[in-house]
Amino acid sequence: MKVKKIIAPTMPEAMIKVRKELGADAVILNSKVTHKGGFLGFFKKKNIEVIAALDADPRISNQKELAEKKEIETNNPFLKENDTKNEMVIKEVKELRKWIEKNASVKEMSFPPNYQAVYDLLVDQEVNDQLAKDLVKSVMEPNDAVDLTYNQIKKQLFNKLEEKLKFLPFSGIQYEKRFVHLVGPTGVGKTTTIAKIAANSMLKDGKKVALITTDTYRIAAIEQLKTYSKILDIPLEIAYTIEDYKRAREKFQAYDLVLVDTAGRNFRDPKYVKELGKVVDLNHDLDTYLVLSLTTKSVDLEEIHKQFEQIPIKQLIFTKKDETTTFGSMLNLSLLRSEGIAYITDGQDVPDDIKDISATTICEMLVGDISNE
């Protein structure tokens, strides 16, 4: 048996290398995430390490082949005795068993090799483990009697995932409410995102736009928004108190869209939310969008989402797509919390680096473009 270790930046690239070096009959025995390079332990680059194998001499005696086939079928009742396609499955199971017996360090596989490769692709994208397993099972179970290739499994996964996501709203600001609040932790890019939305609303939709900031904790945020307001030639009001905010709302009643930049800590303070509730009806007078960074760990995004649960969230906005190659956290929060996504941003340029998003776009980010596969 010929065994080879393949290292590539992503699972799809690893699979291409496997097919190129070992051929279409290669079996994936193991895959894991590795980190290499860097300086003094920092800035390490993530890679995918795949262990693949190919039987260099498949010629064995009929007696030995039948004996091993019988043993495997006895231990694997899911194999149907008269199915001619079992030969490939038997070969994969046999070689996998031999490899595991010789290499105790190889991790246990949750699925057959091709399904395992797709599962590993999702896990490498930091998709929630149980969600990843459920997605792979949703493809595997109806195809129990069919020997699908890696690309076929990936295409079916793409379609299953797209079906699940299509039940969620994916749309930018529709101007149903005049006042739009952007909330979220400090450092995720709320202020820049507000400038991008304001510019798009003016240039593409011809709307009359104004700005309010309640983020008076950070002088830099105020100065940044002042700069944007001058460049875009739109008014800005700074609200240090709830009374200031109320006066600003009254001043901008004639505008089509009023974007409100908020401090990261405000909406996590029950007293602030209670005071704001006296000024406006949070459910009917405004829309609130939660801004999150794709560079934040999935478990941390869950915690941040909980901190803002006391207010009604219209949709999510994800920033910093250009600073990461893993997007599973976006899927986790969207599907597990049933939250739609309004925009995704991928740079600092205003207004260019903000995009509408769709179920198809998310699938492509996670699984890759399957149109040519």
Buried (B, 14 or more C-beta within 10 A) or exposed (E): BEBBEBEBEBBBBBBEBBBEEBEEEBBBBBBBEEEEEEEEEEEEEBBBBBBBBBBEEEEEEEEEBEEBBEEBBEEEEEBEEEEEEBEEBBBBBBBBBBBBEEEEEBEEBBBBBBBBBBBBBBBBBBBBEEBBBEBBBBBBEEEEEEBBEBBBBBBBBBBBBBEBBEEBEBBBBEEEBBBBBBBBBEEBBBBBBBBBBBBBBBEEEEBBBBBBBBBBEBEEBBEBBBEBBEEBEBBBBBBEEBEBBBEBBEBBEEBBBBBBBBBBEBBBEEEBBEBBEEEBEBEEEBBBBBBBBBBBEBEEBBEBBEBBEEBEBBBBBBBBBEEEEBBBBBBBBBBBBEBBBBBBBBBEEBBEBBBEBBBBBBBBBBBBEBEEE
